Amino acid sequence: MLRHSKKHLAGRAMATLAMAAGLVGSLATGPAAAASAAEPPSTLGTNGQQVEVCVKGGHFDIRAFTINGTNQNNNYVASPKLLLPGDRTVTRCYALAGWYWKWTIDVDFWDDNDGKLGTRQCYVPLTAGTHTTQCWFN
């Protein structure tokens, strides 16, 4: 039976851990991670913004929205469908935290039966010195 010193075993364990860390790192930076808008830019407010969608009161038909557009990593991504909370007789806003967009985005609006009502565009500046850009829809 082959016997290894503690130093040799520790070295092999470190090499195995390094390979595992490299594998996890490559998985996290692979195509699936690249398509996510949830990864924050290195300096907030300099490579895209979070978006707050606001709809003026009186749009009784609008229940939810989705955002489609370019994220801070230059990937085209789509948000999950988000409910627009609140009383439909007054202005309702919802900020999609943790997702960063830039340039022209499409905001799709959905009714109570999950029917698509239409699409509106909003421009999100690459740099604004803030974390959030508001997109207003009348």
Legacy VTK file of the C-alpha trace (Angstrom):
# vtk DataFile Version 3.0
C-alpha trace
ASCII
DATASET POLYDATA
POINTS 138 float
0.000 0.000 0.000
1.270 3.436 -0.985
1.737 5.902 1.844
1.714 9.664 1.384
3.076 12.305 3.698
0.755 14.852 5.274
2.441 17.557 3.180
1.769 15.601 -0.032
-1.876 14.997 0.926
-2.351 18.660 1.813
-0.903 19.683 -1.548
-3.262 17.339 -3.391
-6.218 18.635 -1.391
-5.302 22.237 -2.259
-4.975 21.352 -5.946
-8.380 19.666 -5.876
-9.947 22.688 -4.194
-8.352 25.023 -6.740
-9.733 22.936 -9.614
-13.196 22.920 -8.021
-13.073 26.686 -7.527
-12.022 27.137 -11.138
-14.878 24.945 -12.323
-17.426 26.846 -10.232
-15.988 30.141 -11.492
-16.224 29.049 -15.106
-19.795 27.915 -14.591
-20.702 31.256 -13.016
-19.219 33.185 -15.921
-20.511 30.898 -18.653
-23.351 31.625 -21.102
-26.123 31.281 -18.510
-24.586 33.879 -16.205
-23.748 36.185 -19.096
-27.422 36.362 -20.060
-28.541 37.563 -16.644
-29.262 41.215 -16.008
-28.927 40.690 -12.269
-25.151 41.010 -12.094
-24.411 44.567 -10.929
-21.948 46.668 -12.915
-18.581 47.314 -11.331
-19.468 50.951 -10.613
-23.163 51.707 -10.306
-24.405 54.528 -12.463
-21.605 54.226 -15.036
-22.598 51.206 -17.165
-26.380 51.100 -17.011
-29.186 51.774 -14.582
-31.901 50.002 -12.682
-35.329 50.865 -14.106
-38.461 52.048 -12.318
-41.572 51.706 -14.473
-44.314 54.253 -13.699
-47.830 54.260 -15.168
-50.151 57.256 -14.742
-53.481 56.714 -13.014
-56.473 55.587 -15.051
-54.845 52.656 -16.834
-57.249 50.127 -15.382
-56.223 47.497 -17.919
-52.517 47.316 -16.936
-51.724 44.614 -14.386
-48.074 43.728 -15.070
-45.021 44.508 -17.198
-41.815 42.963 -18.501
-38.603 44.641 -19.628
-36.529 43.487 -22.594
-33.251 45.073 -23.562
-29.503 45.283 -23.216
-27.927 44.740 -19.814
-24.624 46.079 -18.466
-22.803 43.104 -20.029
-24.134 43.932 -23.516
-26.459 40.904 -23.505
-30.093 41.113 -24.607
-32.163 39.881 -21.660
-35.785 39.760 -20.505
-37.086 40.361 -16.991
-39.676 38.171 -15.343
-43.276 39.391 -15.494
-43.786 41.851 -12.631
-47.082 42.932 -11.097
-47.650 46.668 -11.013
-49.056 47.092 -7.499
-51.426 49.691 -6.153
-54.661 51.481 -6.862
-55.199 51.738 -10.625
-56.812 55.178 -10.278
-53.471 56.747 -9.248
-49.886 56.593 -10.509
-48.240 53.231 -9.900
-44.485 52.628 -9.975
-42.300 49.573 -9.556
-38.493 49.491 -9.509
-36.867 46.291 -10.654
-33.978 46.128 -8.191
-30.777 44.295 -9.050
-31.293 44.338 -12.824
-29.283 46.842 -14.881
-30.197 48.093 -18.348
-28.778 50.517 -20.863
-29.830 52.216 -24.070
-33.321 51.678 -25.492
-35.422 49.059 -23.697
-38.866 47.657 -24.495
-41.473 47.609 -21.736
-44.333 45.193 -22.453
-47.617 45.689 -20.594
-49.970 42.845 -19.643
-53.644 42.749 -18.629
-55.435 40.728 -15.930
-55.754 37.733 -18.286
-52.024 37.734 -19.161
-52.810 39.224 -22.561
-50.158 41.521 -23.977
-51.510 45.062 -24.265
-48.589 46.541 -26.133
-44.980 47.666 -25.986
-43.507 51.072 -25.187
-39.875 52.100 -25.351
-37.775 53.934 -22.814
-34.212 55.207 -23.075
-31.859 54.288 -20.224
-28.631 56.303 -20.266
-25.347 54.461 -19.999
-24.173 56.932 -17.377
-26.390 59.077 -15.239
-24.662 59.314 -11.870
-27.672 57.584 -10.299
-28.715 54.002 -9.719
-32.226 54.204 -11.164
-33.877 55.656 -14.246
-37.639 56.201 -14.276
-39.652 55.261 -17.345
-43.012 57.074 -17.353
-46.013 55.935 -19.367
-49.150 58.068 -19.662
LINES 1 139
138 0 1 2 3 4 5 6 7 8 9 10 11 12 13 14 15 16 17 18 19 20 21 22 23 24 25 26 27 28 29 30 31 32 33 34 35 36 37 38 39 40 41 42 43 44 45 46 47 48 49 50 51 52 53 54 55 56 57 58 59 60 61 62 63 64 65 66 67 68 69 70 71 72 73 74 75 76 77 78 79 80 81 82 83 84 85 86 87 88 89 90 91 92 93 94 95 96 97 98 99 100 101 102 103 104 105 106 107 108 109 110 111 112 113 114 115 116 117 118 119 120 121 122 123 124 125 126 127 128 129 130 131 132 133 134 135 136 137
